[in-house]
Amino acid sequence: MSKRAVVARALRRAAAWCAAVVVLAAVTGFCYESVARQGDPPVPGRLVDVGGHRLHVHCTGSGTTGSGTTGSGTTGSGTPTVVLEAGLAESSASWDVIQRGLPGRVCAYDRAGYAWSEDGPAPRTADRAAADLRALLAAAGEAGPYVLVGHSYGGTIVRLFAHHWPALTAGLVLIDITDENATEALQISRPLLAAQFTVNQALARVGVLRLFGDALVPAEATAAARASAPVVYGAGSMGAARAEAWAAADSAAQVRATVRPGAWRDLPVVVVIPAGQPATAADQAGRLAALSSRGRVVVAGTTDHYVQHAQPDLVIEAIRSVW
């Protein structure tokens, strides 16, 4: 046997052993994840059927609404329920500090596929998510109107909710939300984000996230999100994020179609942006605020995209001012 043939045979054996080790590690990790999942924290709120799938919603406080009865059974006295909408690849747990800092009725929830919510039908556009949110609030008995708070991609969803159901919208707080006009950036980032979430999903399925959660969970995540990391940033959430990222350009087109002068009439609106933003971002925030005669821009003292983590008091005050 020639030297070249010997080397080729040795390489094939090494490759086979490496493949066997990878498969064994994956199977072991999958089994570990399946067993460990049984000890995950319980669902913080409740699961509500929205027509074919159930969404997780966690409401706190006994605040009242102006149109009747809240899910807590109290009668309205003019105080709207606050609804918190998370960004891409985030969940209801990302609002932990804000939710605990607000009085009255406050609801955070997980979109289809995220954290404790069941997966929903495709495509996962923002318009579909807004319809899911409307169905969730109705089925959960959480009466409107609502102060809608959206962070990043979540801002796209609450804007569409306000467009479709203006009578149910008492105000908007938009925190460093996605620019629907950045179409080129959305198209470029779509495959990159999809690949990233696919890798994260695979890592979650074989227990890597559970073992090395602190290294994989975003640095801005709250203590509540870290405690529930295997669920909050698990395989289901990563799959949902991938589906939303893939539909991001369509979602941007949906919200662009709602923009016109005076679209939000005299709705109280606060647009929060981090410090140090380029002129284009500041201009976009100003144009958004100008869609309402009562809109204003608040510049945070942090450059962090997650203003609600870096400056929770500022976000709480913005919500209270709309409230």
C-alpha positions in Angstrom: 0.0 0.0 0.0 1.4 3.4 -1.0 2.2 6.1 1.5 -0.6 8.3 0.1 -3.1 5.5 0.5 -2.0 4.9 4.2 -2.4 8.6 4.9 -5.9 8.7 3.2 -7.0 5.7 5.2 -5.8 7.3 8.5 -7.6 10.5 7.7 -10.8 8.5 7.0 -10.5 6.7 10.3 -9.9 10.0 12.1 -12.9 11.6 10.4 -15.1 8.6 11.3 -14.0 8.8 15.0 -14.6 12.5 15.1 -18.1 12.0 13.6 -18.8 9.3 16.1 -17.7 11.5 19.0 -19.9 14.4 17.7 -22.9 12.1 17.3 -22.4 10.6 20.8 -22.0 14.1 22.3 -25.2 15.3 20.6 -27.2 12.2 21.7 -25.9 12.6 25.2 -26.7 16.3 25.2 -30.1 15.7 23.9 -30.9 13.2 26.6 -29.5 15.5 29.2 -31.6 18.4 28.0 -34.8 16.2 27.9 -34.3 15.1 31.5 -33.2 18.4 32.8 -36.2 20.2 31.2 -38.4 18.5 33.7 -37.0 20.7 36.4 -37.5 24.0 34.6 -39.3 26.8 36.5 -43.1 26.7 36.2 -45.1 28.9 33.9 -45.2 32.3 35.6 -48.6 33.3 34.2 -51.1 31.3 32.3 -51.6 29.9 28.8 -54.5 31.3 26.8 -56.0 29.8 23.6 -56.0 32.3 20.7 -57.3 29.9 18.1 -55.2 26.9 17.3 -52.3 27.7 19.7 -51.9 29.0 23.2 -49.9 32.1 24.3 -48.4 32.7 27.7 -49.4 35.9 29.4 -48.3 37.2 32.9 -50.4 40.0 34.3 -49.7 41.7 37.7 -51.5 44.3 39.8 -55.2 45.0 40.1 -55.4 48.2 38.1 -58.5 49.2 36.4 -59.5 50.1 32.9 -61.8 52.7 31.5 -64.1 50.2 29.7 -65.2 47.8 32.3 -63.5 44.9 33.9 -60.0 43.7 33.9 -58.8 40.1 34.2 -58.6 40.6 37.9 -62.2 41.4 38.2 -62.1 45.0 39.2 -64.3 47.7 37.8 -62.9 50.5 35.6 -62.1 53.9 36.9 -60.2 55.2 33.9 -56.7 53.7 34.3 -55.6 51.6 31.2 -53.8 48.3 31.3 -50.2 48.4 30.3 -49.2 45.8 27.7 -45.4 45.1 27.3 -44.1 43.8 23.9 -40.6 42.4 23.8 -38.1 42.6 20.9 -36.7 39.9 18.6 -35.4 36.9 20.5 -36.7 38.2 23.8 -39.6 37.2 26.0 -41.9 38.4 28.8 -39.0 37.9 31.2 -37.2 40.8 29.7 -39.8 43.1 31.2 -39.3 41.9 34.8 -37.9 45.1 36.3 -40.4 47.3 34.4 -43.4 45.2 35.3 -42.4 45.2 39.0 -41.9 48.9 39.0 -45.3 49.9 37.6 -48.5 50.1 39.7 -51.8 49.0 38.3 -52.5 46.3 35.8 -49.5 45.3 33.7 -49.3 42.4 31.3 -46.3 40.9 29.6 -46.6 38.0 27.2 -44.7 35.7 24.9 -45.3 35.7 21.2 -46.0 32.4 19.4 -43.1 30.0 19.9 -41.3 32.1 22.5 -40.6 30.9 26.0 -43.8 29.3 27.4 -46.0 30.0 24.4 -46.9 27.4 21.8 -45.8 27.8 18.2 -48.2 29.5 15.7 -48.8 29.4 12.0 -46.4 30.9 9.5 -45.4 33.4 8.2 -44.6 35.1 11.6 -45.1 38.6 10.4 -45.7 41.6 12.7 -49.3 41.9 11.5 -50.0 38.3 12.5 -48.4 38.9 15.9 -50.6 42.0 16.4 -53.7 39.9 15.6 -52.5 37.3 18.1 -52.1 39.9 20.7 -55.6 41.2 20.1 -57.0 37.7 20.4 -54.9 37.0 23.6 -56.1 40.1 25.4 -59.7 39.4 24.5 -59.6 35.7 25.5 -57.7 36.5 28.7 -60.4 39.0 29.7 -58.0 41.9 29.8 -60.3 44.8 28.8 -58.9 47.9 26.9 -57.9 50.5 26.2 -54.2 49.7 26.6 -51.0 51.6 26.9 -48.8 49.6 24.5 -45.1 49.5 25.2 -42.8 48.1 22.5 -39.1 47.6 22.4 -37.1 47.2 19.2 -39.0 44.8 16.9 -41.8 44.8 19.4 -42.4 48.4 18.4 -43.5 47.3 14.9 -46.1 45.0 16.5 -47.7 47.6 18.8 -47.8 50.2 16.0 -49.8 47.7 13.9 -52.0 47.0 16.9 -52.7 50.8 17.3 -53.4 51.0 13.5 -55.9 48.2 13.5 -57.6 48.9 16.9 -57.3 52.6 17.6 -60.2 52.5 20.0 -58.3 50.0 22.2 -55.1 52.1 22.2 -54.7 54.6 25.0 -51.1 55.5 24.2 -47.8 54.3 22.9 -44.3 54.0 24.4 -41.7 53.1 21.7 -38.2 52.1 23.0 -35.4 52.2 20.4 -37.7 50.5 17.9 -36.9 49.0 14.5 -36.7 51.5 11.6 -39.2 50.3 9.0 -37.4 52.3 6.3 -34.1 50.5 6.7 -35.1 48.0 4.0 -31.6 47.2 2.8 -30.3 46.5 6.3 -33.3 44.2 6.9 -32.6 42.2 3.7 -28.9 41.9 4.5 -29.4 40.9 8.1 -32.2 38.4 7.4 -30.0 35.4 6.5 -27.3 36.3 9.1 -29.9 36.4 11.9 -31.6 33.2 10.6 -28.2 31.4 10.7 -27.4 32.7 14.2 -30.8 31.6 15.6 -30.4 28.2 13.9 -27.1 27.6 15.6 -28.5 28.8 18.9 -31.4 26.5 18.5 -29.1 23.5 18.0 -27.1 24.4 21.0 -30.2 24.6 23.1 -31.5 21.2 22.0 -28.3 19.5 23.1 -28.1 21.1 26.5 -25.2 23.6 25.8 -27.4 26.6 26.7 -28.3 24.9 30.0 -24.7 24.2 30.8 -23.2 27.5 29.7 -26.2 29.8 30.0 -24.3 32.8 31.4 -22.0 32.8 28.3 -24.8 32.5 25.8 -27.6 34.6 27.4 -27.4 38.3 26.4 -25.5 40.4 28.9 -28.5 42.7 29.3 -30.8 39.9 30.4 -32.4 40.4 33.8 -32.1 38.0 36.7 -35.6 36.6 35.9 -34.5 35.9 32.3 -31.3 34.2 33.5 -33.1 32.0 36.0 -35.4 30.8 33.2 -32.7 30.9 30.5 -33.3 27.3 29.2 -36.9 28.2 28.5 -36.6 31.9 27.7 -33.7 31.4 25.2 -34.4 27.8 24.4 -34.9 26.0 21.1 -38.5 27.1 20.8 -37.6 30.8 21.2 -34.7 30.6 18.8 -37.0 29.0 16.2 -39.6 31.7 16.7 -36.9 34.4 16.4 -35.6 32.9 13.1 -39.1 32.9 11.7 -39.7 36.5 12.7 -36.3 37.6 11.3 -37.1 35.9 8.0 -40.4 37.8 7.8 -38.8 41.1 8.9 -38.9 42.8 5.5 -42.6 42.0 5.1 -43.3 43.2 8.6 -41.5 46.5 7.8 -43.7 46.9 4.7 -46.8 46.3 6.7 -46.0 49.1 9.2 -44.8 51.5 6.5 -48.2 51.2 4.9 -49.8 52.7 8.1 -47.6 55.9 8.1 -49.4 59.1 7.1 -49.5 62.6 8.7 -51.6 62.7 11.8 -52.0 58.9 11.8 -52.0 58.8 15.6 -54.2 61.9 16.0 -53.9 63.2 19.6 -52.7 59.8 21.1 -50.1 60.3 23.8 -46.9 58.9 22.4 -43.3 58.8 23.8 -40.5 57.7 21.6 -37.4 56.7 23.6 -34.0 56.5 22.0 -30.6 55.8 23.5 -27.9 58.5 23.6 -25.4 58.9 20.9 -27.7 57.9 18.0 -26.8 59.0 14.4 -28.7 61.9 12.9 -30.8 59.5 10.8 -32.1 57.7 13.9 -32.9 60.9 15.7 -34.8 62.2 12.7 -36.7 58.9 12.5 -37.7 59.3 16.2 -38.9 62.8 15.5 -41.0 61.8 12.5 -42.6 59.0 14.6 -43.4 61.4 17.5 -44.9 63.9 15.0 -47.5 61.3 13.9 -49.4 62.5 17.0 -50.1 66.0 18.2 -49.1 64.8 21.6 -46.0 62.9 20.6 -42.5 63.6 22.1 -39.0 62.2 22.0 -37.0 61.2 25.1 -33.3 60.7 24.8 -31.9 58.3 27.4 -28.7 58.8 29.2 -27.4 55.4 28.1 -26.2 54.2 24.7 -27.6 50.7 25.4 -30.2 49.4 23.0 -32.0 47.8 26.0 -32.9 51.1 27.7 -35.4 49.3 29.9 -32.5 47.4 31.5 -29.9 50.2 31.6 -32.4 53.0 32.7 -35.6 51.3 34.0 -36.6 54.4 35.9 -36.7 56.5 32.7 -38.8 53.9 30.9 -41.2 53.6 33.9 -41.6 57.4 34.0 -42.3 57.4 30.2 -45.0 54.8 30.7 -46.5 56.7 33.6 -46.5 60.0 31.6 -48.7 58.3 29.0 -50.8 56.5 31.5 
